[in-house]
Amino acid sequence: MMVLSVVMKMLFWLSAATIIYVYAGYYLILKAVSAFSGYKLAPGTDFAPGISVIIAAHNEGGVIADRLDDILAQGYPEDRLEVIVASDGSTDDTVAAAYRYKDKGVVVLDFRENRGRALTHNDAVEHASGEVLVFTDAETRFGEGFLKNLLFHYADPAVGCVSGRVYLRGSSTDISGSESIYLKYELALRRIEEKLGMLATGSGPCFSVRKKLFRPLTAIDDVDFSIPIDCVKAGYLVRQEMEARAYDYLPADPASEIRLRARMTSKNFLGTVRRCGKGFYTKFPMIGLGLISHKFLRWFTGYFMAVALLSNLALLGEGPVYKIAFAVQAIFYALCLAGYLGRVLGRNLPIVAQIFSFTLAAYGMSIGIFNSLTGRVPVKWGKQANNL
């Protein structure tokens, strides 16, 4: 029994300490370090390289026209702007709707087979003529001055790729609306990692890279996690531009949110492991620390939460510390349930909604890790690819 108690205590404290480190300790450490060192970020300048905006679309006939209008409304110099719509086996009127913009310089690539976004991106890049590639989605919308704010970074030859800032649209009671604290923390973390030269991730709906640095993606890859690592390995910096604002949606119901988190995590986990091969962590130790702390440990949050709860339950007879810890966890999950009920009833309960959103994300990431480790990583990224 004594051995079991020691094991349970080790599991509890290790899990609890890891959760605290991932969501507080890592940020505070970087914040302290960044006060004394870090890159000085260059101020904005007018710089307009030739660009290719790439949209990989699968059955987006209902939104593709609005998306193209949105991009063209950016007012980017016409002689330096190319827009490519790459249809990934669409069976609706996506291609026909996009063809109506050919006289405005839009290039339409009609790939008949639905192969997934990564392979479609590869083929689209082969047709791209721009010095800089900008990847986005059909449902995303760019804020005013998005391209200008994103692209000025490329005046610095040391910059390899730049990501914009995604704002999630929705009502105050849906999942996307209740994620603000989580996302603000994520972006604050990226900003500090950027300053320290540790950033190695981006946002898929508003991501850009120098064409010369693009490396072909495998079927499970995606631009937001694969390309930044490739840029780092090539000796370039990754930037996060907060003033390059893009707007997107997350699913409004919990089941769809879980499926999205699971898909994203399963691809990101396996793709990152493959990208960071032998010698990566010794050659890029700070980048490696960032990937482990910012990504890998966070993806396992749900497992750490489960271990902390179960081991705490086994330790209730070990003293008041464990009783208090269990009570704290019980309150947390009760508030999570309240957040779920608020979501079902359509009530705006900000604090409990945040707790529910966090727990839901942790659960979805746990499923994604399980799927990745068991070889169930989805390749196709269409709206119909909802399998966990």
C-alpha positions as CSV (number, residue, x, y, z in Angstrom):
1,M,0.0,0.0,0.0
2,M,2.9,2.4,0.8
3,V,4.3,1.9,-2.7
4,L,0.9,2.5,-4.3
5,S,0.6,5.7,-2.2
6,V,4.0,7.0,-3.3
7,V,3.2,6.2,-7.0
8,M,-0.2,8.1,-6.7
9,K,1.5,11.1,-5.1
10,M,4.1,11.2,-7.8
11,L,1.4,11.0,-10.5
12,F,-0.7,13.7,-8.8
13,W,2.1,16.2,-8.3
14,L,3.7,15.6,-11.7
15,S,0.3,16.1,-13.5
16,A,-0.6,19.1,-11.4
17,A,2.8,20.7,-11.9
18,T,2.8,20.1,-15.6
19,I,-0.6,21.8,-16.0
20,I,0.5,24.8,-14.0
21,Y,3.7,25.0,-16.0
22,V,2.0,24.8,-19.4
23,Y,-0.7,27.4,-18.6
24,A,1.2,29.8,-16.3
25,G,4.8,28.9,-15.6
26,Y,6.1,28.8,-19.2
27,Y,4.6,32.1,-20.0
28,L,5.9,33.8,-16.8
29,I,9.4,32.4,-17.5
30,L,9.5,33.7,-21.0
31,K,8.0,37.0,-19.9
32,A,10.8,37.4,-17.4
33,V,13.5,36.5,-19.9
34,S,12.1,38.8,-22.6
35,A,12.4,41.8,-20.3
36,F,16.2,41.5,-20.6
37,S,16.7,40.1,-24.1
38,G,15.1,39.4,-27.4
39,Y,14.8,40.7,-30.9
40,K,13.8,44.3,-31.6
41,L,10.8,44.0,-33.9
42,A,11.1,46.4,-36.9
43,P,8.4,49.0,-37.3
44,G,5.9,48.9,-40.1
45,T,7.1,50.0,-43.6
46,D,5.5,50.2,-47.0
47,F,6.6,47.0,-48.8
48,A,4.5,45.3,-51.5
49,P,6.2,42.2,-52.9
50,G,4.5,40.1,-55.6
51,I,2.1,37.7,-53.8
52,S,-0.1,34.7,-54.6
53,V,-3.1,34.3,-52.4
54,I,-4.0,30.6,-52.3
55,I,-7.4,29.2,-51.4
56,A,-7.8,25.4,-51.3
57,A,-11.6,24.9,-51.5
58,H,-13.8,21.9,-51.3
59,N,-17.5,22.5,-52.0
60,E,-17.3,26.2,-51.1
61,G,-19.7,27.4,-53.9
62,G,-21.8,29.3,-51.4
63,V,-19.0,31.5,-50.1
64,I,-16.2,31.6,-52.7
65,A,-17.5,34.7,-54.5
66,D,-17.7,36.7,-51.3
67,R,-14.2,35.5,-50.4
68,L,-12.8,36.7,-53.7
69,D,-14.5,40.0,-53.4
70,D,-13.0,40.4,-49.9
71,I,-9.5,39.7,-51.1
72,L,-9.8,42.0,-54.2
73,A,-11.2,44.7,-51.9
74,Q,-7.8,44.8,-50.0
75,G,-6.6,47.3,-52.7
76,Y,-3.3,45.5,-53.2
77,P,-1.5,46.6,-56.4
78,E,-3.1,44.5,-59.2
79,D,0.2,44.0,-61.0
80,R,1.6,42.3,-57.8
81,L,-1.5,40.3,-56.8
82,E,-2.4,36.8,-58.0
83,V,-5.3,34.9,-56.5
84,I,-5.5,31.1,-56.9
85,V,-8.6,29.1,-56.2
86,A,-7.6,25.4,-56.1
87,S,-10.7,23.2,-56.0
88,D,-10.1,20.0,-54.1
89,G,-12.5,17.7,-55.8
90,S,-15.5,20.0,-55.4
91,T,-18.8,18.5,-56.5
92,D,-20.8,21.8,-56.2
93,D,-20.5,25.1,-58.2
94,T,-17.2,26.2,-56.5
95,V,-15.3,26.1,-59.8
96,A,-18.0,27.8,-61.8
97,A,-18.4,30.6,-59.2
98,A,-14.6,31.1,-59.2
99,Y,-14.4,31.2,-63.0
100,R,-16.5,34.3,-63.0
101,Y,-13.5,36.2,-61.6
102,K,-11.0,35.1,-64.3
103,D,-11.2,38.6,-65.9
104,K,-10.1,40.0,-62.5
105,G,-7.0,37.9,-62.5
106,V,-8.2,35.0,-60.5
107,V,-6.6,31.7,-61.5
108,V,-8.8,28.6,-61.1
109,L,-7.3,25.1,-60.7
110,D,-9.9,22.4,-61.0
111,F,-8.5,19.2,-59.4
112,R,-11.2,16.5,-59.8
113,E,-10.0,14.2,-57.0
114,N,-10.7,15.1,-53.3
115,R,-7.2,14.6,-51.9
116,G,-7.1,16.9,-48.9
117,R,-5.8,20.5,-48.4
118,A,-2.1,19.7,-48.1
119,L,-1.7,18.0,-51.5
120,T,-4.0,20.7,-53.1
121,H,-1.7,23.3,-51.6
122,N,1.3,21.6,-53.2
123,D,-0.1,21.8,-56.7
124,A,-1.4,25.3,-56.2
125,V,2.1,26.5,-55.2
126,E,3.6,25.0,-58.4
127,H,1.3,27.4,-60.4
128,A,2.0,30.4,-58.1
129,S,4.1,33.2,-59.5
130,G,4.3,35.4,-56.4
131,E,7.4,35.9,-54.3
132,V,5.3,35.5,-51.2
133,L,2.5,32.9,-50.7
134,V,-0.5,33.8,-48.6
135,F,-2.7,30.9,-47.6
136,T,-6.3,31.4,-46.5
137,D,-9.6,29.6,-46.3
138,A,-12.9,30.2,-48.2
139,E,-14.8,31.2,-45.1
140,T,-12.1,33.6,-43.7
141,R,-12.4,37.3,-44.2
142,F,-9.5,39.8,-44.1
143,G,-9.7,43.0,-42.0
144,E,-8.9,46.3,-43.5
145,G,-5.2,46.6,-44.5
146,F,-4.6,42.9,-43.8
147,L,-2.2,42.3,-46.7
148,K,-0.2,45.5,-46.1
149,N,0.1,44.8,-42.4
150,L,1.2,41.2,-43.0
151,L,3.6,41.8,-45.8
152,F,5.8,44.6,-44.6
153,H,7.8,42.1,-42.5
154,Y,9.3,40.7,-45.7
155,A,11.3,43.9,-46.1
156,D,13.5,42.1,-43.6
157,P,15.4,39.3,-45.4
158,A,15.7,37.4,-42.2
159,V,12.0,36.8,-42.0
160,G,10.7,33.5,-43.6
161,C,7.1,33.4,-42.8
162,V,4.4,35.7,-41.1
163,S,1.1,34.8,-39.6
164,G,-1.9,37.1,-39.0
165,R,-4.2,37.3,-36.0
166,V,-7.4,35.4,-36.2
167,Y,-10.6,36.7,-34.6
168,L,-13.3,34.1,-34.0
169,R,-16.8,35.4,-34.8
170,G,-19.9,34.2,-33.1
171,S,-22.4,35.0,-30.4
172,S,-21.4,35.5,-26.8
173,T,-22.9,32.2,-25.8
174,D,-21.3,29.9,-28.4
175,I,-18.0,28.1,-28.2
176,S,-16.2,30.5,-30.4
177,G,-17.3,33.5,-28.4
178,S,-16.3,31.9,-25.1
179,E,-12.7,31.3,-26.1
180,S,-11.4,34.8,-25.8
181,I,-9.2,34.3,-22.8
182,Y,-7.7,31.1,-24.1
183,L,-6.9,32.8,-27.5
184,K,-5.6,35.9,-25.9
185,Y,-3.2,33.8,-23.8
186,E,-2.2,31.9,-27.0
187,L,-1.4,35.1,-28.9
188,A,0.4,36.7,-25.9
189,L,2.6,33.6,-25.8
190,R,3.3,33.7,-29.5
191,R,4.3,37.4,-29.2
192,I,6.8,36.6,-26.5
193,E,8.2,33.6,-28.4
194,E,8.5,35.8,-31.5
195,K,10.5,38.4,-29.5
196,L,12.9,35.7,-28.3
197,G,13.2,34.1,-31.7
198,M,11.4,31.0,-30.5
199,L,8.2,31.1,-32.5
200,A,7.6,28.1,-34.8
201,T,3.8,28.1,-35.4
202,G,1.2,30.1,-37.2
203,S,-2.5,30.4,-38.1
204,G,-3.7,28.6,-41.2
205,P,-6.5,31.0,-42.3
206,C,-4.0,33.9,-42.5
207,F,-0.5,32.6,-43.1
208,S,2.2,33.6,-45.5
209,V,5.7,32.4,-46.5
210,R,8.4,33.2,-49.0
211,K,7.8,30.9,-51.9
212,K,11.5,29.8,-52.0
213,L,11.0,28.4,-48.5
214,F,7.9,26.3,-49.2
215,R,8.6,22.6,-49.0
216,P,6.1,20.1,-50.3
217,L,3.6,18.9,-47.7
218,T,2.7,15.4,-46.9
219,A,-1.0,14.5,-46.8
220,I,-1.2,15.0,-43.1
221,D,0.7,18.3,-43.0
222,D,-0.8,21.8,-42.9
223,V,0.8,25.1,-43.6
224,D,0.4,26.6,-40.1
225,F,2.6,24.0,-38.3
226,S,4.7,22.5,-41.0
227,I,6.1,25.5,-42.8
228,P,7.2,27.5,-39.7
229,I,9.4,24.6,-38.7
230,D,10.8,24.4,-42.2
231,C,11.6,28.1,-42.1
232,V,13.4,27.7,-38.7
233,K,15.4,24.8,-40.1
234,A,16.4,27.0,-43.0
235,G,17.6,29.7,-40.7
236,Y,14.8,32.2,-41.0
237,L,12.5,33.9,-38.4
238,V,8.8,33.4,-37.9
239,R,6.7,36.5,-37.2
240,Q,3.3,37.0,-35.7
241,E,1.6,40.3,-36.8
242,M,-1.3,41.3,-34.6
243,E,-2.5,44.1,-36.9
244,A,-3.0,41.7,-39.8
245,R,-6.5,40.8,-38.7
246,A,-8.5,38.0,-40.2
247,Y,-12.0,36.8,-39.1
248,D,-13.2,33.2,-39.0
249,Y,-15.7,30.9,-37.4
250,L,-15.4,28.0,-35.0
251,P,-18.2,25.4,-34.8
252,A,-21.0,26.6,-32.5
253,D,-21.9,23.2,-31.0
254,P,-19.7,21.1,-28.7
255,A,-19.7,18.0,-30.9
256,S,-18.3,19.9,-33.9
257,E,-15.8,21.7,-31.7
258,I,-14.5,18.3,-30.4
259,R,-14.2,17.0,-33.9
260,L,-12.3,20.1,-35.0
261,R,-9.9,19.9,-32.1
262,A,-9.3,16.2,-32.7
263,R,-8.6,16.7,-36.4
264,M,-6.3,19.6,-35.8
265,T,-4.4,18.0,-33.0
266,S,-3.9,14.6,-34.7
267,K,-2.4,16.2,-37.8
268,N,-0.4,18.8,-35.9
269,F,1.1,16.2,-33.4
270,L,2.2,13.7,-36.0
271,G,3.3,16.3,-38.5
272,T,5.4,18.2,-36.0
273,V,7.0,15.0,-34.8
274,R,8.0,14.1,-38.3
275,R,9.2,17.6,-39.1
276,C,11.4,17.8,-36.1
277,G,13.6,14.8,-36.9
278,K,17.0,13.6,-35.5
279,G,19.2,16.4,-34.2
280,F,16.5,19.1,-34.3
281,Y,16.3,19.6,-30.6
282,T,20.0,19.8,-30.1
283,K,20.5,22.2,-33.1
284,F,17.5,24.4,-32.1
285,P,17.2,24.0,-28.3
286,M,15.1,27.1,-27.7
287,I,12.7,26.3,-30.5
288,G,12.5,22.8,-29.2
289,L,11.7,24.1,-25.7
290,G,9.0,26.2,-27.2
291,L,7.5,23.3,-29.2
292,I,7.5,21.0,-26.1
293,S,6.1,23.6,-23.7
294,H,3.7,25.4,-26.0
295,K,2.5,22.5,-28.1
296,F,3.2,18.9,-27.0
297,L,2.5,19.3,-23.3
298,R,-0.6,21.3,-24.0
299,W,-1.9,18.6,-26.3
300,F,-1.7,16.2,-23.4
301,T,-3.6,18.5,-21.1
302,G,-6.7,16.2,-20.9
303,Y,-4.6,13.2,-19.9
304,F,-2.8,15.2,-17.2
305,M,-6.2,16.4,-15.9
306,A,-7.5,12.8,-15.8
307,V,-4.4,11.5,-14.0
308,A,-4.6,14.4,-11.5
309,L,-8.2,13.7,-10.7
310,L,-7.9,9.9,-10.4
311,S,-4.7,10.0,-8.4
312,N,-6.2,12.6,-6.1
313,L,-9.2,10.4,-5.6
314,A,-6.9,7.6,-4.4
315,L,-5.2,10.0,-2.0
316,L,-8.2,11.4,-0.2
317,G,-7.1,9.6,3.0
318,E,-3.6,11.0,2.9
319,G,-4.3,14.3,4.5
320,P,-6.0,17.7,4.2
321,V,-3.9,18.8,1.2
322,Y,-5.4,16.2,-1.0
323,K,-8.9,16.8,0.3
324,I,-8.6,20.5,-0.6
325,A,-7.1,19.6,-4.0
326,F,-10.0,17.3,-4.7
327,A,-12.5,19.9,-3.7
328,V,-10.9,22.4,-6.0
329,Q,-11.1,20.0,-8.9
330,A,-14.7,19.1,-8.0
331,I,-15.7,22.8,-8.1
332,F,-13.9,23.2,-11.4
333,Y,-15.8,20.3,-13.0
334,A,-19.1,21.5,-11.5
335,L,-18.5,24.9,-13.1
336,C,-17.7,23.1,-16.3
337,L,-21.1,21.4,-16.2
338,A,-22.7,24.8,-15.5
339,G,-21.0,26.1,-18.6
340,Y,-22.4,23.3,-20.6
341,L,-25.9,23.8,-19.3
342,G,-25.5,27.5,-20.0
343,R,-24.6,26.7,-23.6
344,V,-27.6,24.4,-24.0
345,L,-30.0,26.9,-22.5
346,G,-28.4,29.8,-24.5
347,R,-27.4,31.7,-21.4
348,N,-24.4,34.0,-21.3
349,L,-22.3,32.8,-18.3
350,P,-18.8,34.2,-19.1
351,I,-16.7,32.5,-16.4
352,V,-18.2,29.1,-16.5
353,A,-18.3,29.3,-20.3
354,Q,-14.5,29.8,-20.3
355,I,-14.1,26.7,-18.1
356,F,-16.4,24.7,-20.3
357,S,-14.5,25.8,-23.4
358,F,-11.1,25.0,-21.9
359,T,-12.3,21.5,-20.8
360,L,-13.9,20.8,-24.2
361,A,-10.7,21.8,-26.0
362,A,-8.6,19.6,-23.7
363,Y,-11.0,16.7,-24.4
364,G,-10.8,17.2,-28.2
365,M,-7.0,17.4,-28.1
366,S,-6.9,14.1,-26.1
367,I,-8.9,12.4,-28.8
368,G,-6.6,13.9,-31.4
369,I,-3.5,12.5,-29.6
370,F,-5.2,9.1,-29.4
371,N,-6.1,9.1,-33.0
372,S,-2.6,10.2,-34.0
373,L,-0.9,7.5,-31.9
374,T,-3.2,4.8,-33.3
375,G,-2.8,5.8,-37.0
376,R,-6.2,7.5,-37.5
377,V,-5.0,10.9,-38.7
378,P,-7.5,12.3,-41.3
379,V,-6.0,13.4,-44.6
380,K,-9.0,15.1,-46.2
381,W,-10.0,18.4,-44.6
382,G,-13.3,19.1,-46.2
383,K,-16.5,19.9,-44.3
384,Q,-17.5,16.3,-44.6
385,A,-14.4,14.9,-42.9
386,N,-16.0,14.8,-39.5
387,N,-14.7,11.4,-38.4
388,L,-12.8,11.3,-35.1
